[in-house]
Amino acid sequence: MSMKIRLARGGSKKRPHYSIVASDSRMPRDGRFIEKLGIYNPLLAKDSEDRVKLNVERVQYWISQGAQPTDRVARFLEAAGLTAKKVRNNPKAAVPGKAMAERAAKKAARAAAPAEE
C-alpha cells in the first residue's frame, strides 16, 4: 500500500480550507484517510502562524513508514525544517507563450523600423 501525505479540501465555494492527511494513494482526494496531520488555510496572510499547522511527530512517523508527501506538502515540510530543501528546475517557466512571442516580435519590428529611416 503506497501512502501519501496530501491535502484534502474542505470549506465552501471560494473559501478553501485544507486538511493535511496521511492516506492511501488510491483513495480520492477528499475521501477516506488514515490520519489527520495538520491544517492549511490559504486565506490567511503568508506570515501568519495559523496558516499551516502540522503535528510534527506524526508527520515524521509517516515519512519513516515510507509515506511520500505531495509537492505542496513537501514545501510545507521544507518551511518547517522537517525535510531538506529540494532544488526545483522549470526551464520553461520564463519562456513566453505563442501569443506573447508574436506580440514581442511585432513590437521589436516596429521599434526597428523608425530607427532605419
N, C-alpha and C positions, 0 to 999 in steps of 0.2 A: 504494500500500500504506500503510494507516494504522498507525502504530506506537504502542504503549502501553508505558509503564513501569509495571509492576504487580507484585503479589505472586504467587508460585507456592508453594502449600502443600506442605510435606514433614512428616516426623515421623509419629509413630504416633497412635492414637486418644487424644484428650485431652492430647496433648503436642505442640502445633503448633510448627513451625519454618518460617519463610518465607524464600524467596529473592526478592530484588528483581531482576527481569529486564526486558530490553527484548524485546518480542515483537510479532508481527503481531497486530492486534486480533481477527482471525478465528480464531486458534488457541485451543484450550481453556486453561483457567486453569493446569492443571498440565502442559500439553502442550509442544509444541515452542517453543523460544525462540531468540533470536539471540545474546544475550549476558547473562551473569550480572553484575549491577552491585553487588550487596551482599547482606546478610542482615538479617533481623529476627527476634529471639527474644522473643516476648511474655511468656515465663515469667520473664524476668529483671526485676529491680527497675527502675522507671521512670528512676531516676537513674544506672543502670549504663551505662558506656561501651560495653559489649559488646551492649547491647540492639539498637541499629541501627548497622550498619557499611555505609558507602557508598564506592564508588570514584568520587570527586567528578569527576575529569576525564572519565571515560566517561559519567557522568550528564549533564554539561554538553554533551558531544558529541552525545548522543542528543536532548537538548532542542533543540540548534541544528539538528538534522536534521528537527525537526518532531514528535518523539515527545511524546505527551500523557501526563502522569502521572495515575494514578487518584487518588481523593480521599485515601486513606490514605497513598500515596506522596508526594502533594503536601504533606501535613502533615510528613512526614519531611524533605522538602526545605526547607520553611519553617524547621523547627527547626535545620537545618544552615546556614541563611543563604544557600541557593542561589537561592531564589525569594522574591518579595515576599509578605508575609502577605496572604492573601485574606480579605475580610470575609465571614463566613457569617451568614445570617439564616434562622432557623427560627422563625417567629412562633407556630407551633402546638406547640412543644416544651413550653411551660408550661401549656397548656390540658389540664385533666383529661379522661379518657375518660368514656364514658357512665355506667358503673357508679360511678365515683368522684364524678361530678357529682350523681348521685342520692343517694349517701350524704351528701354535703355539704349537700344541700337538706334531707334528713331531720334532720340534726344541727342545722342552723340553725332549723328549725321547732321542735324540742324545746327549744332554748335560748330561743327567743322565747316559747313557751307559759308557762313558770313566771313570767316577768317580767311578763306581763299579769295574772296572778291576784292 
